[in-house]
Amino acid sequence: MAFCTRKLPDMRQITVSRRGYWSQNLRIISALLLLCCSATFGVSYFARDMSFHFFGWPFSFWMGAQGAPAIYCLIVWFYAHAMRRLDAAQEREREAD
């Protein structure tokens, strides 16, 4: 029977590190979810008040047809970028220990 001979890290340190990672992740998700909801429901709620034209179309129509999907793509891109940076920072912290 083989035994593991490597030194195991301190579990309190891992827990604190993971808790910080998860809290940052939740902050990012909460902010992006708020942006997503405001792009979806905010425009439709205030559609009658937004009577100006944008690229030749009423702004509420443009936002529903092209603006909101563009915002969703930007949200996905930003989340992937932010998580890549957060994962890299987590990996550097893990390697330092």
C-alpha positions in Angstrom: 0.0 0.0 0.0 1.4 3.4 -1.1 1.3 6.4 1.2 1.3 10.0 0.3 4.5 11.6 1.4 3.9 15.1 0.2 3.2 17.9 2.8 -0.5 18.8 2.9 -1.3 22.5 3.0 -2.9 24.1 6.1 -6.7 23.7 5.7 -7.5 27.0 7.4 -5.5 28.9 4.7 -7.2 27.0 1.9 -10.6 27.8 3.4 -9.9 31.5 3.7 -8.5 31.6 0.2 -11.5 29.8 -1.3 -13.9 32.0 0.7 -12.2 35.1 -0.7 -12.3 33.7 -4.2 -16.0 32.8 -3.9 -16.9 36.2 -2.5 -15.2 38.0 -5.4 -17.0 35.6 -7.8 -20.4 36.4 -6.2 -19.7 40.1 -6.4 -18.9 39.9 -10.1 -22.0 37.7 -10.8 -24.3 40.0 -8.8 -23.1 43.1 -10.7 -23.5 41.4 -14.1 -26.9 40.0 -13.2 -28.0 43.5 -12.2 -26.8 44.8 -15.5 -28.5 42.0 -17.4 -31.8 42.6 -15.6 -31.6 46.4 -16.2 -30.9 45.8 -19.9 -33.8 43.4 -20.1 -36.5 44.9 -17.9 -35.4 48.5 -17.6 -35.7 49.3 -21.3 -39.1 47.6 -21.6 -40.4 49.3 -18.5 -39.4 52.8 -19.7 -40.0 52.1 -23.4 -42.7 54.8 -23.8 -40.5 57.4 -22.2 -37.6 56.6 -24.6 -39.1 58.2 -27.6 -35.9 59.4 -29.2 -34.4 57.8 -32.4 -31.2 55.9 -32.4 -29.7 55.0 -35.8 -33.0 55.9 -37.4 -35.1 53.6 -35.2 -37.0 54.3 -31.9 -34.5 53.6 -29.1 -36.8 51.1 -27.3 -37.1 49.0 -30.5 -33.4 49.2 -31.2 -32.5 48.2 -27.7 -34.9 45.2 -27.7 -33.8 44.1 -31.2 -30.0 44.7 -31.1 -28.9 46.5 -28.0 -29.9 43.9 -25.4 -28.3 41.0 -27.2 -25.1 43.1 -27.7 -25.1 43.8 -23.9 -25.5 40.1 -23.2 -22.5 39.3 -25.3 -20.5 42.0 -23.5 -21.6 40.6 -20.1 -20.4 37.1 -21.1 -17.1 38.5 -22.4 -16.5 40.5 -19.3 -17.3 37.6 -17.0 -14.9 35.3 -18.9 -12.2 38.0 -18.7 -12.8 38.7 -15.0 -12.8 35.0 -14.1 -9.6 34.4 -16.1 -7.9 37.2 -14.0 -9.4 35.9 -10.8 -8.3 32.3 -11.6 -4.8 33.4 -12.4 -4.5 35.3 -9.1 -5.8 32.3 -7.3 -3.3 30.1 -9.0 -0.4 32.5 -8.2 -1.5 32.5 -4.6 -1.7 28.7 -4.5 1.8 28.4 -6.0 3.2 30.9 -3.5 2.1 28.6 -0.6 
